[in-house]
Amino acid sequence: MATGDKYRDRCKEARSCSDVKNVPATRCSRDVFYNILPCEGDAVLDRVHTKLTSTKNPLKFLCWSEDSSGSWEQCVCRAVFSDRTWEDLLMKWHNHAGKKTGLEKAQAVKQIVHQFSKGRAAVLKAFEKCFAFQADGEFAEPLAASFVKVENTLPLRHAGRCGMHAKQRNMENATESDPFLKELLDMLIRDKGETRGKKLGGLCRAVKNRERVRMNFAADVEWELDQLVDGQAHYVRRTTAIRFVAGRSSKYYIEYSGSHCLSREAGD
C-alpha cells in the first residue's frame, strides 16, 4: 500500500515538473505500480539468466546456500565467474509451511531450480556447475544435500556448514568443558526449563517470554543505574529492547534509549 502510494506521488511530482513524456497519466496510479512489478521481476531474471549463460565471462561454479527463520526460508546461490568476480543470486524466499525434513528440503530445491530456470535448457545446464551446498547445520540439511545429489538435481561434491555457525559450535563446545561456565550459561541463557521443573528456564528466556518478569527485571536494572549515577537515573528514560536468541549466543544486551547504554556479557 505505502509503496504504491509513494510511486503515485512520485509520478505526480514528475508530471508537475513537465516530465509528461516519461510519466504519462496512464502510469500514475498505484494499481499500475503492482502491474509493473512482475514485469520488472522478469527483466531482472532475464539479466541473471544472461549472466549465467554468458560466453564472454563464463560461469565457473555455483554454491547453494539456504537458511530458515521460523516458517520462512531463504535460498541463495553464489555464482563465481571466470574473471573471479562473484554475485549472490536470490533463488527463492518462501514459507516452507513446516516442511523441514531432509527429503522435503531436497524436493524444494528441485522445484526452486525449475522455477528459477523457467524451463530454459541453458540455465538448467548452468546448475550442473553447482558443486557445493552450505547450510546452518540442522541434521536435516546435510541429509537434504545427499538426496539432492542422489536425485541428480545438483552434482554436489561438498556439503558443509557455514563458517559462522561452525565457529559458534566450537565456542559452545568450549563452554561445555568447564562445568561452572556451563551451569552459568544454562542458568542465564540456554536452559529451556525442562531440567528445572516448573521454573521459567534461563534468565534471558524468562525475560523475553514473560511480561511481568521483563518489567520487574527492567525495574531492577533501572534501580541499579540509579545507584551508579548517584540519583540521576532520570537520564535513562525507558528500557527499549532486550535482544536475545535462545541457545545461540553467550551474551545478552540490554539497551536503553537515552543517554546511557548498558551492555553486559553473561559471565560478568
C-alpha positions as CSV (number, residue, x, y, z in Angstrom):
1,M,0.0,0.0,0.0
2,A,2.6,2.5,1.1
3,T,4.9,1.7,-1.8
4,G,2.2,2.1,-4.3
5,D,1.2,5.4,-2.8
6,K,4.8,6.6,-2.9
7,Y,5.0,5.6,-6.6
8,R,1.8,7.5,-7.4
9,D,3.1,10.6,-5.5
10,R,6.5,10.5,-7.3
11,C,4.7,10.2,-10.7
12,K,2.6,13.3,-9.9
13,E,5.7,15.2,-8.8
14,A,7.5,14.3,-12.0
15,R,4.4,15.4,-14.1
16,S,4.3,18.7,-12.2
17,C,7.8,19.3,-13.5
18,S,6.6,18.9,-17.1
19,D,8.1,15.4,-17.5
20,V,4.9,14.3,-19.3
21,K,6.7,12.2,-21.9
22,N,8.4,9.8,-19.4
23,V,5.5,9.8,-16.9
24,P,2.2,9.7,-18.8
25,A,-1.0,9.9,-16.9
26,T,-1.8,6.2,-17.5
27,R,1.2,5.3,-15.4
28,C,0.4,7.5,-12.3
29,S,-1.9,5.2,-10.3
30,R,-0.9,2.9,-7.5
31,D,-2.6,0.0,-9.3
32,V,-0.3,0.3,-12.2
33,F,2.7,0.0,-9.9
34,Y,1.7,-3.5,-8.9
35,N,1.3,-4.4,-12.6
36,I,4.8,-3.1,-13.2
37,L,6.4,-5.3,-10.5
38,P,6.1,-8.6,-12.3
39,C,7.5,-7.1,-15.5
40,E,10.4,-5.7,-13.6
41,G,11.0,-9.1,-11.9
42,D,11.0,-10.8,-15.3
43,A,13.5,-8.3,-16.6
44,V,15.9,-8.9,-13.6
45,L,15.6,-12.6,-14.0
46,D,16.4,-12.4,-17.7
47,R,19.5,-10.4,-16.8
48,V,20.6,-13.0,-14.3
49,H,20.0,-15.8,-16.9
50,T,22.1,-13.9,-19.4
51,K,25.0,-13.7,-16.9
52,L,24.7,-17.4,-16.0
53,T,24.8,-18.4,-19.7
54,S,27.4,-15.8,-20.9
55,T,30.2,-17.0,-23.1
56,K,32.3,-13.8,-22.6
57,N,32.7,-14.3,-18.9
58,P,31.6,-18.0,-18.4
59,L,30.3,-19.3,-15.1
60,K,32.9,-21.2,-13.2
61,F,30.8,-22.7,-10.4
62,L,27.8,-22.2,-8.1
63,C,27.4,-22.7,-4.4
64,W,23.9,-23.3,-3.0
65,S,23.1,-21.9,0.5
66,E,19.9,-21.9,2.5
67,D,18.7,-21.0,5.9
68,S,15.4,-20.6,7.7
69,S,14.0,-18.4,10.4
70,G,10.6,-19.6,11.9
71,S,8.4,-20.6,9.0
72,W,10.4,-18.6,6.3
73,E,13.3,-19.9,4.3
74,Q,15.8,-18.2,2.0
75,C,17.7,-20.0,-0.7
76,V,20.6,-18.2,-2.3
77,C,23.3,-19.2,-4.9
78,R,26.7,-17.7,-5.1
79,A,27.9,-17.6,-8.7
80,V,31.6,-17.3,-9.4
81,F,32.7,-16.4,-12.9
82,S,35.9,-17.0,-14.9
83,D,37.3,-13.5,-14.1
84,R,37.0,-14.3,-10.3
85,T,34.1,-12.0,-9.8
86,W,31.1,-13.3,-8.0
87,E,27.4,-12.5,-7.4
88,D,24.8,-13.7,-4.9
89,L,21.5,-14.7,-6.5
90,L,18.3,-15.0,-4.5
91,M,16.7,-18.2,-5.7
92,K,13.6,-18.1,-3.6
93,W,12.3,-16.7,-0.3
94,H,9.3,-18.6,0.8
95,N,7.2,-20.0,3.6
96,H,8.2,-23.7,4.0
97,A,5.0,-24.5,6.0
98,G,6.9,-26.7,8.3
99,K,8.3,-28.9,5.6
100,K,11.8,-29.2,7.0
101,T,12.7,-32.9,6.7
102,G,15.7,-33.8,4.5
103,L,13.5,-35.3,1.7
104,E,11.2,-32.3,1.7
105,K,14.1,-29.9,1.5
106,A,15.5,-31.8,-1.4
107,Q,12.2,-31.7,-3.2
108,A,12.0,-28.0,-2.6
109,V,15.5,-27.5,-4.1
110,K,14.4,-29.3,-7.2
111,Q,11.3,-27.3,-7.5
112,I,13.1,-24.0,-7.0
113,V,15.7,-24.8,-9.7
114,H,13.0,-25.5,-12.2
115,Q,11.0,-22.4,-11.3
116,F,14.1,-20.2,-11.5
117,S,15.3,-21.6,-14.8
118,K,11.8,-21.2,-16.4
119,G,12.5,-24.3,-18.5
120,R,15.4,-22.8,-20.3
121,A,17.9,-25.5,-21.1
122,A,21.0,-23.3,-21.0
123,V,20.1,-22.1,-17.5
124,L,19.4,-25.7,-16.3
125,K,22.8,-26.6,-17.7
126,A,24.4,-23.9,-15.6
127,F,23.3,-25.7,-12.5
128,E,25.4,-28.6,-13.5
129,K,28.3,-26.4,-12.1
130,C,26.7,-26.2,-8.6
131,F,29.2,-28.2,-6.6
132,A,28.7,-27.1,-3.0
133,F,25.9,-26.9,-0.5
134,Q,26.1,-24.8,2.6
135,A,23.6,-24.6,5.5
136,D,23.5,-23.8,9.2
137,G,23.9,-27.4,10.4
138,E,20.5,-28.7,11.2
139,F,20.5,-32.5,10.9
140,A,18.0,-32.5,8.0
141,E,20.2,-30.2,5.9
142,P,23.2,-32.5,5.2
143,L,20.7,-35.3,4.5
144,A,18.9,-33.0,2.1
145,A,22.2,-32.4,0.2
146,S,22.6,-36.2,-0.1
147,F,19.1,-36.5,-1.5
148,V,19.8,-33.7,-3.9
149,K,22.9,-35.5,-5.2
150,V,21.3,-38.9,-5.5
151,E,18.3,-37.5,-7.4
152,N,20.8,-35.7,-9.8
153,T,19.2,-32.3,-9.1
154,L,22.6,-30.8,-8.4
155,P,26.0,-32.5,-8.9
156,L,27.2,-31.7,-5.4
157,R,30.8,-32.5,-4.3
158,H,30.7,-30.8,-0.9
159,A,28.1,-30.3,1.8
160,G,29.2,-28.2,4.6
161,R,28.3,-25.9,7.4
162,C,28.7,-22.1,7.1
163,G,31.7,-20.7,8.9
164,M,29.7,-18.5,11.3
165,H,27.7,-21.5,12.6
166,A,30.7,-23.7,12.7
167,K,32.7,-21.2,14.9
168,Q,29.6,-20.8,17.1
169,R,29.5,-24.6,17.7
170,N,33.2,-24.5,18.5
171,M,32.5,-21.8,21.1
172,E,29.6,-23.8,22.5
173,N,31.8,-26.9,22.8
174,A,34.5,-24.9,24.6
175,T,32.0,-23.8,27.2
176,E,30.9,-27.4,27.8
177,S,34.4,-28.2,29.0
178,D,34.0,-26.1,32.2
179,P,31.3,-27.3,34.5
180,F,30.9,-23.9,36.3
181,L,30.7,-22.0,33.0
182,K,28.2,-24.5,31.5
183,E,26.0,-24.1,34.6
184,L,26.2,-20.4,34.4
185,L,25.3,-20.2,30.7
186,D,22.5,-22.6,31.2
187,M,21.1,-20.6,34.1
188,L,21.4,-17.3,32.2
189,I,20.7,-18.2,28.6
190,R,20.3,-21.8,27.3
191,D,18.1,-23.5,29.8
192,K,14.6,-24.1,28.4
193,G,13.1,-25.1,31.8
194,E,12.7,-28.9,31.2
195,T,15.6,-29.6,33.6
196,R,14.4,-27.2,36.3
197,G,10.9,-28.4,36.9
198,K,8.3,-25.6,36.7
199,K,10.8,-22.8,36.5
200,L,10.9,-20.5,33.5
201,G,14.3,-21.7,32.2
202,G,17.2,-19.3,31.6
203,L,17.0,-15.7,32.7
204,C,17.1,-14.3,29.2
205,R,14.3,-16.7,28.0
206,A,12.2,-15.8,31.0
207,V,12.7,-12.1,30.5
208,K,11.8,-12.4,26.8
209,N,8.7,-14.5,27.2
210,R,7.1,-13.2,30.4
211,E,5.9,-9.7,30.6
212,R,5.9,-9.5,34.4
213,V,9.4,-10.8,34.6
214,R,10.5,-8.4,31.9
215,M,9.1,-5.4,33.7
216,N,10.5,-6.5,37.1
217,F,13.9,-7.1,35.6
218,A,13.8,-3.6,33.9
219,A,12.8,-2.0,37.2
220,D,15.8,-3.8,38.9
221,V,18.2,-2.6,36.3
222,E,17.0,1.0,36.5
223,W,17.3,0.9,40.3
224,E,21.0,-0.3,39.8
225,L,21.6,2.5,37.3
226,D,20.1,4.9,39.8
227,Q,22.8,3.9,42.3
228,L,25.5,4.1,39.7
229,V,24.7,7.7,38.6
230,D,24.1,8.8,42.2
231,G,20.4,9.6,41.9
232,Q,20.4,10.9,38.3
233,A,18.6,8.0,36.7
234,H,16.2,10.4,35.1
235,Y,18.6,10.5,32.2
236,V,17.6,6.9,31.5
237,R,14.1,7.3,30.1
238,R,13.0,3.8,29.5
239,T,14.1,0.3,28.5
240,T,13.6,-0.1,24.8
241,A,14.7,-3.7,24.0
242,I,16.1,-6.9,25.3
243,R,17.6,-8.8,22.5
244,F,18.3,-12.5,22.8
245,V,18.5,-15.5,20.6
246,A,17.9,-18.6,22.8
247,G,20.6,-21.2,22.6
248,R,22.7,-19.3,20.1
249,S,24.5,-16.6,22.0
250,S,26.8,-16.3,25.0
251,K,25.9,-12.7,25.7
252,Y,22.8,-10.6,26.1
253,Y,22.3,-7.0,25.6
254,I,20.0,-4.5,27.5
255,E,19.6,-1.3,25.5
256,Y,18.2,2.0,26.7
257,S,17.0,4.9,24.7
258,G,18.6,7.9,26.3
259,S,22.0,8.9,27.5
260,H,23.0,5.5,28.8
261,C,23.5,2.1,27.2
262,L,24.3,-0.9,29.4
263,S,25.9,-3.9,27.7
264,R,26.8,-6.9,29.9
265,E,28.3,-10.2,29.0
266,A,26.7,-13.3,30.6
267,G,29.9,-14.0,32.5
268,D,30.3,-10.6,34.1
